């Protein structure tokens, strides 16, 4: 499986969201609004919510969601030790089946940190 670069991921995500949201279907629009709103500061800070989103995405094994939440977490200042603990929690909750997704998550983080060159 070839992992998309961060740039490819961002470009594809924007383009496909435009295609999906073009329909203006009210329930799709509402879901996107809820999805956006739930990660805003509230009783829990946005950073904590994104960390929870990343852990859940790892357990659910959704690589697009994992990449998205890694980018959001990094933007909100999640540190490498915090990422390590998120990965550890996801591994314990999700079990060994999450390991391939943890590997790709680690690769995405390395790319974000400039440790992996884009092809």
Residue pairs with C-beta under 8 A, 6 or more apart in sequence:
3 63
3 104
3 107
3 108
4 12
4 67
5 111
5 118
5 119
6 67
6 71
6 108
6 111
6 112
6 118
7 118
9 64
9 67
9 68
10 71
13 64
13 68
20 28
21 28
21 29
21 32
38 49
39 46
39 49
39 50
39 53
39 72
40 46
40 49
42 49
44 52
46 76
47 73
47 76
47 77
47 78
50 69
50 72
50 73
50 76
50 78
51 73
51 78
51 82
51 86
53 65
53 69
53 72
54 66
54 69
54 70
54 73
54 86
54 90
54 105
55 86
55 89
55 90
55 93
57 65
57 66
57 68
57 69
58 66
58 86
58 87
58 90
58 91
58 94
58 98
58 101
58 102
58 105
59 90
59 93
59 94
59 98
61 94
61 97
61 98
61 101
63 101
63 104
66 101
66 104
66 105
66 108
67 105
67 108
70 83
70 105
70 108
70 109
70 112
71 112
73 82
73 83
73 86
74 109
74 112
78 86
80 109
83 109
87 102
87 105
87 106
90 98
90 102
91 98
91 99
91 102
107 116
110 116
111 118
